[in-house]
Amino acid sequence: MADYTKNLDEACAKFRKILESQLTRVEDMKAQGDFTDYASLETIKIGVCGGDGIGPIITKEAANVLKFMLSDLVECGKVKFVDIDGLTLENRIAAGKAIPDDVMAELKACDIILKGPTTTPQKGSGMPNIESANVAMRKALDLFANIRPVKVPEEGINWCIFRENTEGGYAVGSSGFNVTEDLAVDFTVTTKQGSDRIARLAYDYARKNGRTRVSLVTKANIIKTTDGNFLEDCHKVADLYPEITTDEWYADIMTAKLVDKKRRRDFQVLLLPNLYGDIISDEAAEFQGGVGTAGCANVGKKYAMFEAIHGSAPRMVNEGRAIYADPCSMLRAAVMLLSHIGYQDRADKLERALDICSFEEKKLTITGREGGATCEQFAKYVMDTLTSL
């Protein structure tokens, strides 16, 4: 047998650094205070960060709709929009970082971020294999909850998916390493603090919104330690909400049951670790019309970021179709933004306008191609509809 002593010593040293950084993160979570009270802020600063690909186009139109709806608050100084242009793929490659330092400083100077899609280079693409800007932002701003609603009234679907956003397989996704030329290792991370806070947010949402069921989704039968701890910690939180029914599902079975027309109507709130939440929320979005229709919130105690759940669609840009990109994902994210900062009446109004424009009247249709409505035309349609409500 080969002597792997040197390889193992180097691997152990790298693993120690990973564990040390995660233990520091645990202590940081323990020291956190309460959620930001937006009503108490003199000015709510909303950073508008377009990203790349179709991102700047759909983000601009979502921001225009928000500015239209918040014009009175902008005028009196309660809300301020800040443009952040530096999160392009070119800037990130030049800096050799997922988020350049100057851009990170601009993001941290805001309270809320409306963010467009960003391209993540991958191995074999010919570009530097830098970390995902989304993952980096979630970690840097501690945006621990990814919240994705999916609603298809005619199918009886009304789900809200709570995905833990800073742990699991994504926590140290760029810190895996090759132990030898034959063996590579990546890591999954779960903490009691991380599981507790996402569970409390999900159950609190269920209670406040009249939801009676929370479904915990893991692979605790196979991933026994990390998924098992997540499940155990979620049940401890569930005990504090006795009026809410809690059930358990394995991730693979849940993907199947979401396409079961009889069973899927039963689901209300889904609570999942990071990787499963990413996959299942994309599957869920397909019932609503695809990932292009779905927005999401990334919520922490100090910051919150709202975005589309889809990618930057470089093919649309390369084919000259970017102006026909569907802004509904970003507009749905804008609904969640308005709700998060305390303007639920305006959030409800925008959601109603989007339902009219997307499902009921449908005077304009987004096809992603010439012949369909442009992104700008659809945003104007939404604003015209808002005026009539």
N, C-alpha and C positions, 0 to 999 in steps of 0.2 A: 504493500500500500504506500502511496506517495506521502511525503511528509508535508502536511498542511499547517504546521505550527505558525509560520510567519503569516499566512493568509488568515488564520483564525485570530491571531493577536491583532492584526490590522482591523479585522471585522469587528472584534470586540471593542476596540477603541472608538470606531465610528458609531457603533450601537450605543456606547456610553454617552456620546455627545447628543445623540437623538433623545435618549431618556432624560438627560439633564435639561434639555430645552423644554421637554414636555412637563417635567416637574416644575420648572419655572412658570410655565403657562398655568398649571394647576394653582399655584400660589397667587398668580395674578387674578384668576377667576374668583378665588376666595375673598380677595380684597375689593372686588367690584361693588359699586353702589347701586342705586336704583336706575330705572330707565329715565331718559331725558323727558322733562316736562316741557313740551313745545309751547304750551300756553304761557309759560313763564319767560320765554325767550323774548328779548326786545325785537330781534329780527331772526327769522328762520332763513338760513342760507341754503339754497338748493343749487348744488353743482350739476351742470349739464355736461356730461362727458360722452361724446359721440362714439368713441372707439374707432373701428375701421370697417372696411367692407361696406355693407349697407347701413352700418350703425349710425353714421352721422346723419343720413337722410331720414331714417325713421325716428331717431331721437329728436331731431330738430322739430319735426311735426308734432311729436308728443309734447315737447316743451312749449310749442306755440299754443296748443290746446290748454295746457296748464296755465300759461300766462293769460289766456283769454278768461279762464275761470277764476283766476286769482287777481285780476287786474286791480280790484279795489284794495287788496292787501299789499300789492306791489306799490301802489300809489301812496299809501300811508306809511310805507316802510316796514310793515310787519313781515313781508316776504321779499327776499332778494334772490334773483337768479344770477348764477356765476358760470360763465363758459369756461370749460377746461378742455383744451384742444390737444394735449400732449400724449394721449393714450393710443397713438397710432402704432401699427405694427413696425413701421420704419423706426420710430423713436425708441420703441422697446428693444429692437434688435441692436440699434446703435449704442444704447446704454448697457446692453447685455443683461437686462433685468426685466422681470415681468411688469414692473411699474417703475419708471424712472423716478429718482429721488425728488425732483422738482414737482412732478405730477402728484406724488404721494403727499407732499406738503400742501398742495392745493386742495386735494381731497379731504385732508384732515382739518382744513380751515372751514369746511362746510359742515352742516348738520345732516343734510339729506343729499343723496346723489341719485340722479336719473342717468343711468348708464346704458349706452348702446353696446351691441355685441363686439367682441374682440376675437381676433384669430389667435389660436395657440399653435405655434410651430411644433411639429413632432419629429421624432427621429426618422430619417430617411427623406425628409422634405427638402433637404438642401439648405435649410435655415437653421440658425442656432436653436438648440433644444431647450429654450427657456420655459420657465414655469408659466402656467395659465395665469393671466391677469386677474381673472375672476377668483381663482383660489387664493392668489396673493392678497387681493383686496379683502376678501373675507377674513383671512387670518390677521392681516395688519389692523383692520378696524374691528376685529372680533365680532363679525356678523354671523352669529351662531345659528340663526334660524332662517331656513329657506322656506318660504310659504308660497304654495302654488294652488290657487283655486281652479277648479274645472267645473263648468256648468253646462249641461245640455238638457233643458227643461223637458223637451219632448221624449227624451230617453229616460227620464227620471234620475238623471245624474246630477248630483250637487255635492261634490267632494271638495275638501280642503286638505292638502297634503303638507305635513310638517316634516321637513327633512333636516336632520342635524347637519350643520354646514361647515364645521371646522375640525371634525375628528374623522374616525373611520379610516378608510383607505386613502383619503385625500389629505390627511393631516400632515404627513411627511412624504407626499407623493413624489417629490423630486430628490428625496434623500436616500432612496434605495441604492444598493451598490452590488457590484460583481465581487463575490467572495473569491472565486477562481474563474477561469475562462469557461468553466462548465456550470457554475452555480451562481445565480443572481437572487437577491432577496429584496422584497419590499415589506412595508409594515402597515398594520392596522392599529389604531389608537382609540381607546375609549376611557373616559374619566367619569367618575361619579358626578362631578360638578357639571360636566358637559351634558350628560344624559338627563340630569335633574332639571336643568334650566330649559331645555327644549321640551321636555315633558310638561313642565308647568305652563309653558306658553301654549301648548296644544290643548291641554285640558281647560285652561282659563278661557281660550277661544271657544271651546265647545260649550262651556257653561254660559258665557255671555251671549252666544248666538243660538241658544236653544238646541244645540246638537246633543243627541243622547247616546252616541256610540263613538268610541275611539278604538281603532284597530292598530295593534302593534305588529310591525312587519320586520322580521329578522331571518337569519339562518342559524339560530341558536342551537339547533340540533346538530350542526356541523361545526360552526365557528363558536365553540363552546364558551371560551373565556370572555372575549370582547363583546360579542353579541349577547352572550348570557348575562353579562353585567348590565348591558343596556336594558335588556328585558326586565331584569330584577329591579333596577332603579326606576324604570317607568311604572312598574306595579306599585312601588312605594308612593309615588305621586298619585297614581290612580286611587289609592285608598283615601286620599283627601277629597275625592269627588265621588261620593257614594251614589249619587243620582245618575252617574254616567256609566254605561255598560262598557267594559273593556274586554276585547277578545284578541287572540293571537293568530298570526298567519305567517307561514314561511314565504320568503320573497318569491320563490319560483311558483308557488301555488297562487299567490296574489296576482301575479302577471296573468295567470290563466283565468282567475275568477273575474278580473276586470273585463274580460270579453264574454263572460257568461251573462246574457241579458237579464236573467232572472235574479242572479245573486248580486250583480253590481249595484243594483238600486239600493241595496241594504247599507252600503258603505257611506260613511259621513266624514269622519276625520281619520286620516291615516298618519301614523307617527313612525318614522323610519330612521335608521342610521344613514350616513352620507351616501354611500355608493348605491344602495338599493333605492333610496329616495330619488337620486338622479335618474336612474333607469325607469322606475315605475311612474314618476311624474311626467316623463316624456311620453310613455305609453298612454297615460291618462289624457294628455293633451290631444292625442290623435282623435279621440271621440268628440272633441270640441271643434275640430277642423284642422288639427295639426299644430306643431310647435310654433308655427308662425302666428297663431291666434292667442298664445298664452303668455302672460306676464307673471312676474314673481316679485316677492319682497325678500330682501336679505336684511334681517333685523338683529341689531345688537343693543346693548344698553345705552351707548352713547351715540352711535351712528346708525343709519339705515340706508340701504341702497336698493333701488328699484330698477328692474331690467326685463328684457325679453328672455325667454328660456332657450331660444335658438341661437345658432351661430351667426357668423358675419357674412355668409353666402358669397364668397369670392367669385363663384361662377356667374352669379347674376351681374356682378360688376364687370367681369371680363367680357360678358356677352352684351354689355350696354343696357341691361334691364334694371339697373339699380333704382331708377326713378319710379318703377312700378312695384317696389317692395311694399309688402303689407305692413302698415304701422299698428295693426290691432294689438300685437303683443305688447308694444310699448305703451299704447293707450290703456290696456288693461292694467299694466304696471302703474300707470298714472292714477288709476282708480284707487289702488292700494296705497299709493303715496298720500293722496288726499285724506284717506281714512286714517293713516298712521299719524299725520300731523294734527289731527283733531277736527277735520272738516268733513264729517261723515255725510252731511246733507249734500255737499258738492260731489262727494264720491258716489253717492247713490244716483245723483243726477247724471253724471258722466257714464256710469254703468248702464243706466236706462237708455241714454242716447246711443251707446254702442250696441245694445241689444236691438234697438230699432234699426240702426244702420246695417248691422251684420245679419240679423235673423228675420226681421219683420218686413220693413219696407224694401230694403236692399236696392235702392235706386242706383247705386254704383256698386260694381263688383271688382274686387281686386283679384287679378289673375296672375300677376307677376310678369306679365308680358304685354307687348303693345296690343292695344285693343281693349284692355282692361283699364280701370281707373289708375291714375298715378297716386303715389303716396300723398302728395300735396292736395290733390282733389278730394281724396277720402277724408283727410283731416278737416278740410273746409266743410264737407258734408256733415261731419260730426258737430262742428261748431254751429252750423246753420240749424241743425237739429236741437242742439242745446238752447239756442235762442227761442225756439218755439215751445219748449217745455215749461 
